[in-house]
Amino acid sequence: MDDCPGREPPRAARRSDGFPLDWPRAAERQRDLPWQAVGVAWIEVGDRVWYRRYPAWDVNVGVIAGAGGLLLVDTLSSPREARTLRADLAELPGGADAVRWVMNTHAHFDHWFGNAVFAGARIVAQAQMPRDAAGTLAEQKEFLAARSEPYRSDMASLELAWPDELVAESAAADLGDRQVHFSYLGRGHTRHDLVASVATGTDREPAQAVLFAGDLIESSAPPAFGPDSFPLDWPRAARALSGLAEGAVVVPGHGPHVDAAFVASQGEELGQVASQIHRLHAAGVPETDALAAGSWPWDACLLDDAVRRGYAQLSC
């Protein structure tokens, strides 16, 4: 079911500046996750596959290398930040000049506003991404400009690079000696989340996949339900992601890399949110009372958009 006609359209998801880890569930998970200093180094998670955590929004950028060049997963929040990324790529084989492909996991500013810094790269995104991005662009820029003077300057001169290749369900990029597979698993964090997977392995190590999941999964905080999320559909997408994650290293959109068990666990919690929304709506609990009346896996203050979006969908 799509958005209800006449209802408020989706808006850019709002986040705090960074991800506080004092939520009980997030803090509990952090103890069992690999520790990395944010923004310090590229973390190799497979043969010629890396990611790096950036301090602004604690967002991850991924890199997959092949004989034909580099594929970059997401490009940060502005050209200014993407120029830092470009400099950091000098630490990897070929450097920034070897970037031939950019894959945007979704159309929130922290994942694609830096695209233009990688001129000449072929940009891949899910088929619905350009429409959704265009519909929220003004608000995303306004929100980011209000965060700081550097962001205000960034947004005043922002040049965007839009996708060249749109993926409806699945596609692949040929990097010469390996392929990167793109998959659309359904609505979740947004209407257009796209994930990327690549097989890895060397003579010394068994084959293993690396999966870049975007914000369908987060490990440094609970997943972000924004006003363009689909809380009732997200568990289905998470189950599909869990299937792809079996035996893989999973790099979320924010936070340290995780495994299939983490993906399955967070998928179950997403299912709990959807089940609570269904139950409360069926019981006639008003939307305004639902957060207080429900039993949630995460702090209820994080779920106002989940309830609003879920109730709207059930009321269509």
N, C-alpha and C positions, 0 to 999 in steps of 0.2 A: 504494500500500500504506500502510495506516495504521500507527500505533505497534503494536508487538507486544503482545498481551495478556500481562499479568503483568510486563511490563518497567517499569522506573522511568519515571514520567510526565515530560513535559517540565517544565523549571523555568525561572524567569526568567533570561534571559541575563545573565552577569556581564561588567562592563567595568571598566577602570581609570578613575580620576577624570580624565577628559580623554583625549585621544588623542595619545600621544607620536609624534613624526614621525621617529624614528631608525631605523625599519625600512627596509631598503634600498629596497624597492619603493615604499613610501609617499614616501620622500624624493625618489626619482627622479621620481615623478609630480608632486610639489608644484612643481617648477621650471617646469612647463608650465601650471599652473593659475592662474586669476585670483586675485590676492591681495586679501583683505579683512581688515581688523582685526575680530576677533571681538567682536560685541556693540556695535559703534559705530554702525551705520547700517543702514537698509533698503536693499537692493540691488535695483534695478529690472531685471528680466530680460525684460520684455515690456510691452506696453501695459496698464497698471494691474495688473501682476503683480510682486510683490516677495517677497523672503525675507530673513531676518536670522539670523545665526549667534550663538548664545548660548554663553557660556563654560562653563557647567555642561554637561559631556558633549559639548561642541562640537556641539550639536544645532541643526538648522535648523527655523525656523517659516516657513510660507509664507502669503501673503495674495493673494487674487484679488478684485478689485473689479468690481462690476457695478452697473447702475442700481438693482437691488433690494437692494443691501447688499454686505457683505464675506463671503467664505468664508475661513476660517482652516484651515490645514493644521498640525495638531498643536498641543499646548498646554503643553509642558514638564513638569517633574518634580513639581510641587507647586503648590497654590494660591498660595503665597508667590511662586514664580517666575512664575506666570501673572499675578499682579497687576503685576509688572514689565512683562511682555508687554503687559498691558492699557494701562499708561501709555505704553509705546512706540508703541502704535497711534495715539496722538494725533498722530503725525507723518504719518499717512496720511489720505486723504479720508474723512470721516465718523467716524474714530476707533473706539474699542472699542464704542461704542453701535450702530455700524452692522453689527456681526458678526451675521449671520443663520444661518450654517452653520458647523459645525466638522467637519472630516474627520480621523479618526485613521488614520494609516497602518498601525499595528499596536499591540499591547497591551503593549509594554514601557513602564515607568514614565515614561521621559523623553519620551514622545510623547502621554500622555493623562491623567496624574494632575492636570493643571491644568484639565480640562474644566469643572468646576463654577463657575469664575470667570466663565464666559460663559453665565450663566443666560439661558434663552429662546432660545438658538441651537439649531438642529436638528443633532444629532450623527449623522454617517454613518460607518459602519465595515463591514468585510467580515463576512459572516454568521457565521463561526466565531469572531470576535473575542471576544464576550462569554463564551463557554464557556471559551476558553483563558485569558482574563483572570481569570475567577473561579478557575480551577484553580491559578493561580500568584500570586494576589493577596497572600496572607499572606507568602509568601517574598519577593516583591518589596518589600513594606513593611519587612520585617525587614532585608533587605539595605540598603535606602536609609537606614533609621534608624541603622544602624551606621556610616554614612559621616561624620556630623557631628552636632553638637548642633542646629543649625537643622533638619536633615532629621529628626532624632529628634522634635522638636517638631511638624514638619509631619505626620509619619506618625501621631502620637498623636491628632491632630484631623482627619485626612484625611476629606473628604467627596468622594465620586466621583459623576460624572455619566456615565451609561451611554448607549450609542448609542440613538437613536430610529429610525434607518433602517438596515437591514442589506442589504448588496449581495452577492448570490450570485455573479454573474459580471460584470454591467455595469449601470450606471445613470447618470443625469445629474441635475445640479442646475441649475435655471433661475434665473440671476441677473438676469433682466430683459432685458438686451440681449446676453447671451452665455450659453453653457452650459459647465458644467464636467463632464467625463466621468470616471467612476470605472470602473476595470478591475481585475479579479482575474486574475492571470496564472499562478496556481498556487503551490505550496509552495516556499519558499526560506528567507529569513531566519527566517520563522515559517510557520505553517500558513495565515495569514490576511492576508498583506501586500496592501494596497490602494494603487493608484496613482491620481493625478488628472492630467488633461491639459486644457489650455484653449488655444484658438486666439487669437493676438494679431495685432497689426498696425494701422497707422494710415495716413492719407493720405500720410505722409512715409516710411513704412517698409513693406517687404513683409511679408506674412502669415507668421507663424512660430508654432510651438506651444511651450508651456512644459509640461514634464512634472515633476511632483513624485513621486519614485520611492521615498520612504521608505528603509528600510535594505536594500532589494534591491541598492542601489549605495551605496558610500561613497567619498569622495575624500580625506579627511584621514587615513585609515588603511585597511588592508585590511578587507574586509567581515567582519562579526562572526559567527562560527559559535558560537551558543550551544547550550545543551542542549535548546532547543526548535526548532532549525533542521533543515532537510531538505537535507543536502549533495548527495544524489544527484538530487534534483528541482530544486535551485536553478539549474543551468545551463539547464534548459528555460525556467524563468521569465525568466532573464536574456536568452535569445534572443528571447522575446516582447517583453521590455522594449526590446531593441535595435531591434526593428521599429518600435515606437512612437516611439523616440527619433530616428529618421531626420529630419534637418533641424530638430530641436528643441533648445531649451535644457533641460538636465536638472538639476534640483535634487535632490541626494541627501539622505539623512537626516542626514548629517554631512559637513561640509566644503564647499568652494567648488563652484559650479555647473560642469557639464562638458558635453561634447557627445556625439554618437552614437558617435564613434570611441572615446572613453574607455569608454563603456558596453559596446561590443563587445569591447574589450580585456579589461576586467574579467570579462566573461562567459566569455571563453576561459580565463582563469585559474581561474574557478570550475569550468569543465569539466575542467581539469587535476586539480583536487582530487578530483572525482568519479571520474575515470578511474584515478587512483592508488589510491583506495579499492577500486574494482572489481578492479584488477590484484592488489593485495596480498591481498585476501580470496580470490580465485580461486587464488592461488599457495600458500594455506595459511599465510601469515604471521600469527602471532598478533596480536590487537589490541594487546597490550602492546608489541609490537615494530614496529608499523606506522609510527609517526612517525619512528623512526630509519631504517627501511628504505626509506621513500618518497622521491621527488624532488618537492618541493613548490614552488609559485610564491611562497609566503610562508613566513616563519619557522615552523618546525614547532611552536613553543611556542604558536602561535595556533590550532592545528588539533586539539587533543585532543578537543573536542566533535564536530568534524567526523568524525573517525575513529570515535569511540564511536557516534555516531548512524548513520553509514554502515554500520558492521559490524552494528549491531543490525537495521537494515533488511534487509541481505542475509542475515541469519541467520533471518529469519522463515520 
